[in-house]
Amino acid sequence: MRRLPIYFLLDVSESMLGENLYRLEEGLQRIIDELRTDPHALELAWVSVIVFAGKTREVVPLTELPSVHLPQLPVGGGTSLGQALMFLMNQLDTKVKRSTAEQKGDWKPIVFLITDGKPTDDMSPALERWKRYSDQVSMVAVSIGKSADLRVLNKLTAAEKVLTLEDVSDDGFKRFITWVTQAVQERSRSVGDPSKVDLMPELDRDILKKLNLNGPIDTVDETNAYFVSKCQTTRLPYVSRYEPLHDELLVGGTRVQTVLYRLSGCYPVNNNYFEMTSEQPGVATIAADQLLGMPGCPHCGNQIGFAMCNCGNTFCIPGPGEHTCPWCEELGNYTHMEAGAEAPELTRARG
C-alpha cells in the first residue's frame, strides 16, 4: 500500500506558551479525529509530529492514522528552525519509501510548518540542503501572528504557500484547523493526479493571508522578553513574558528612544523544558528597572517571582529573608532593592 506521509513540524518555543500552545494541541487532536472519519485519509494517511524549540524531537513517529496517539506537547527555549529542518530531512530520507524500478514508493509527503517566531540558529546549511527536497515535498508554512520571519519561510516554499494566521482567537484557530484538515482530505482524495498534487483548498481569507511579495512584508516587532525562573518549593521552572512598550524621552533637547517591558504572562512548565532548550548561552540582558510588573510563582503561589541569586538566576520567594536558591542550592539573605541602586541585569531567554 502506498502511503501519504503527513508531517507536522511545530514550533514549541517559549513564545508559543499560553493560549497558542493549548490551541495547537487541541487543534492537532481535532485534525486527527476528523481525518479518522474520512475513508480516503483513513486508508492512506500516515502522520508524524516533530516539535522544535532550542532542540528538536519527534513526539509521534510516522504512524498509520488509526494508531496515532498524540502526547502533550513539550516547550523549550529557542527557535532552532534550521536544526528542525535537518531533522525533518533525515526523517524523509529514512522513513519515506522512494519509487524504484521494482515498486512504487509513497505519495509525495505534505509538511505543515507552524511557527510564531524567528529562527535563533544558523539557517544556511538547512536552506542549502532543502533545495534538493523542495520538489519532493509539498510544504505549507504558517506564521501564527505576524512575528515569524516570512522571508525565511518563503525560501522553503512558494509564496502562495506561506500563510499568516492573523486571527489567533479561539474561533480563528478552529477555522484554521478546519482548513488544514480539508487540505489533507483533498490531497488524500486526489493522489495519482499530478495536476492536484500541490493544490490547496480555498483560503478562509477572514483569518488566513498569503505572502505578498509585491508589497512590503507586514511584520511586527518581535522583541517580547522571556525569563526563566525556578520555584523554590517545587524546583520546577516557569517562564515570564514581557511585551515591549516603546516611548521617547526629551533629554537636553534631544529625543531619545526608550523601551520598557510590561508583564503579559507567567507560565508553569516542567523540567522537560530544559530538554528542549538550546544549550547555547543567553545572548542578551535587560536591566531589572526596565521591567514593569512582578510575576508571582505559578507553581506555589509565592508573590515574588524574581529573587535574583549571586549565580545570576532568578527564583520565587514569599518575602524578604533567608532563602535557598533552587538553581545552585546556596543559602542567601534577600531584601528589596534599595532606591537609587544600580539595577541588576537579567538574562533573557531565547524565545
N, C-alpha and C positions, 0 to 999 in steps of 0.2 A: 504494500500500500504506500503510495506517495503521500508524504506528509506536507502540511502547510505550516512551517515554523513561524510562530508569533513571539517576538521578543519585546518585553517592556524594559526599557533602560531608564531607571527612575532616580532622580536627584533626591537624596535624603539628608542633605546638609542642614546646618542649623537654621538657615533662612526658611526652611520648609516647616519648622516646628510650629505647632498650634493647629489652626483650622485646616491649612493646606495639606498637612500630612494626614490628618484624620480623614479629610475628604478623599484624598488619594487612596488610602487604604480601603475605605468604604466603596469608592468607585471601582477599584480593581475587582473587588468581590462581585459587584453588580455586573461587570463585564463578563466574568466567568459564569455567573448564574444564568445570564441572558443567553450566552453562546451555547450553553448546555441544552437550551430549548430549540436550537436550530439544527436540523438534521445534517445539513451540509458541513457546518462548523464542527459538529459532534464527530463526524466521520473523519475530517481532515486535519483539524487544528491541533497543534502541539504548542504548548505555552512554556516560555521561560521568563523569569523575573530576575533582573540584575539590578542591584541598587548600588549607588556610589555616593560617597562624601569625600573624605580625605583618602579613603580606601574603597575598594570595590569588592562586592560579594554577590554570589549567585544564591538567592534565597529560594528560588524554585528552579531546579534543573529542567531542561527540555522534557516536558511530560505531556502525555496524551490528555486531552481536555477533561474526560470524565474523572481522571485521577488527580487533578490539580488540587493541592491544598495550600492556601495562602497563609503564611505566618504573619505575625505583627512585624511591620516594617521597622528596622533599626534607624538610628540617627547618628550622625557624626559630624566632625568639624572639617571644613574644607570642601571644595568642589572640584575634584580631580577628574574632569571630563576626559582628558587625554588618556589617563590610565584606564578609565572605564571603557573607552573605545577600543583600546588594545585588548582588554579582557573580552569584549564582545567579539572582536575579530578572531581571537583564539578559539572562542566557542563556535563561531561559524565554520572555522577550519576543521574542527574535530567532531562536531555534532551534526552538522547538516550534510546529508548524503548528496554527492555530486553524480551527475549522469555519466555513464561510461558506455562503451560500445556494447556491453552486455545487458545493461539495465538502465532504466530511467531513475534519476535521482529525485530529491524532494522538490516541491514547488518553490518558487522564489520567495525567500523569507521577507516578512514585514517587521520593521523595527519602529516602535513608538518611543522616541526620546522625549522625556518630560523633565524640564528643569526650570528653576526660577532664579538662577544666578549666573555669574561669570566664572569661567574656569580659573582655578588657582594653581594649576600646574602648566607645564610646557606642552602646548598642543601640537607643536610642529611635527614630531615623529608620527603621531597618530594620524594627523591630517595627510601626511605624505603616504602613509600605508593605506589609508582609506580610499585613495584614488583607485586602487585595484578592486575595491568592493562596491563602489557606487553603482555599477551596472548589474551587480549580482544580488543586490538587496534593495528593497523598497523602504526608504526611511521617511517617517513623518516626525519633524522636530517641533515641539510645542514649548513655548515660553509661558510659564504661569505668571501673569502680570507682565510688566514691561522692564524687568531688571535683567533678564538674560541677554547674553551677547548675541544678537541676531546675526551679526556678520559672521561669527564663527559657525553658527548653525547653518547659514547659507553655504558654507564651504563643505558641509556634509550632505546636503540635498538641494534639490531645485527650490527656487524662491517660492513657488506656489505650494511647496510642502513645508515651509517654515511658517508656523502659525502662532499667533499670540492669543492666549485666553484672557480677554480683557475683563470679563465679568467673573470674579472669583467668589461670588456669593454661593450659597448652597444651591440655588436654582441654576446658576450659571454652570457650576461644576457638574450637576446632574445632566444638564443638556450636553455638555462636553463629553461625558461618559457615554451618553446615548450615541453621539456621533462616532466615537471610537468603536463602539460595538457594531454600528452599521458598517463601518469601514471593513472590519474583519468579516462580517457576514457577506458583504458584497464580493470581497475577494475570494471567499470560500466557494461562492456560487459560480464564479467566473474563471476558475482555474482552467488552464488549457486554451484560453482565449488571449493571445498576445496583445490584442488591442485594449484589453481592460486590465492588464497586469498592474499598472501604476495609477489607475483611476481612483479618485476618492469620492465619497458621497458629497452632495452639495453642502456647502458650509452653512452653519447657522450663524449668519452674519451679525446677529444681535450680541453674540458672545465671542466669536472667533474672527480674527483678522489675518489675512495673508500678508506676507512680507512684500512691500512695495519698493523696488529698487529704483524707481523713477523719481522718488521724492526723499526727503530726509527721513532717516530711520528714527522712529519715535521711541525714545527711551527715557528712563527716569534715573536720578542719582541713586546708586545702589549702596551708599555708604552707611547703611544701618550698622551699628556696632553691636557685637556679641561678646559676652563674657561668660567664662565657665567657672563656676564655684562648686564647693562641696558642702554638703550638710554635715555639721559637726556631730549630729546624733546618729544618722544612718550611714554616713560616709558615702552617700550616693551623690552624683553630680547634678547640677541644674544649670540652665542656660538663661541669662538675662539678655533681652533685646532692647536696644535704644535706637530711636529714629532721629535723624538729624534735623535741626532747626537752624536755618541759615539767616543771618542778620548782618547789618552794617553798624559800625560804631564810628563816630566822628572824633578823631584823635588829632589834635593840633591842626585842624583844618583839613585833614586827610581822612577819607573814608576807608575804613579797614573792615575786610570781610571777617566775620566770626561764625563759629559753628558751636552750638550746644547740642546735647543729646538728651532726649526725653524718654523715660522708661515707657515701653509699649508692651512688655510681656515678660513673664518669667516662667520657665517650663521645666518640670522634673524630667530627667532622663535616667536611664540605667547605666550600669558600668560597661555595657556593650557600646556605649558612646565612644569610649576610648579605643575599642577595637576597630571602629570605622573612621577614626580621626587620623589625619595626616601626621606623620612623625616629625615633619618639618617644624621648626620653632616658630612662634608667633612673629609676625613681621611689623607690627605697628602697636603703638600705645596711645592712650588718651588720658589726660590729666583728670583726676577724680572730680575737680571742681568744674569740669565741663559737663558733668552728668546731672540731670535733673530727675530726682526720684530715687528712692532706695527700695530695692526689691526685698520682700520677705522670703523666707525659705519655703518653697512649695512642698518640701518633704515633711518637715517637723513643725513648721509654723513660726519659727524664730523671726522676730521682727527686723533684725539687722542682717541683711544678706551679703554685705560687703565688708567684712572684717578682713583687713589685709595683714598677712603674716610676713615676717622677715624673709621667708623663702620666695616671696613675690606672688603667692597665690591668695585667693580670697575664699572665705567660708562664712557660714552663718553663726551668729551668737544671739543669746536672748537679751544681752545688755553688757555694759562695761564690766570688767573684772578679768580674772584668770581663766583662760580657755586653752584647749589643746587643738592645734591645727590638724585637721584630718588629712592634710597632704604630707606634711613632714613629721607629724607627731610631736612637735615641740610645744612646750607649755609657755604661754606668754601673757602679759598683762595688757588688756586692750581698753583704750579710752577714746572719747570723741576727739576728732582732730581740732586742734586749737585754732582760734580765729587768727588769720594772717599767716599761718604756717604754710609752707610750700606743699601743694597738693601732690600726693604720690601718683606715679604713672601706672595705669592698669593696662596689662597686655590684652589686646583684642584677640578673640578667636578668629578663625579664617572665614567663617560664614558660609 
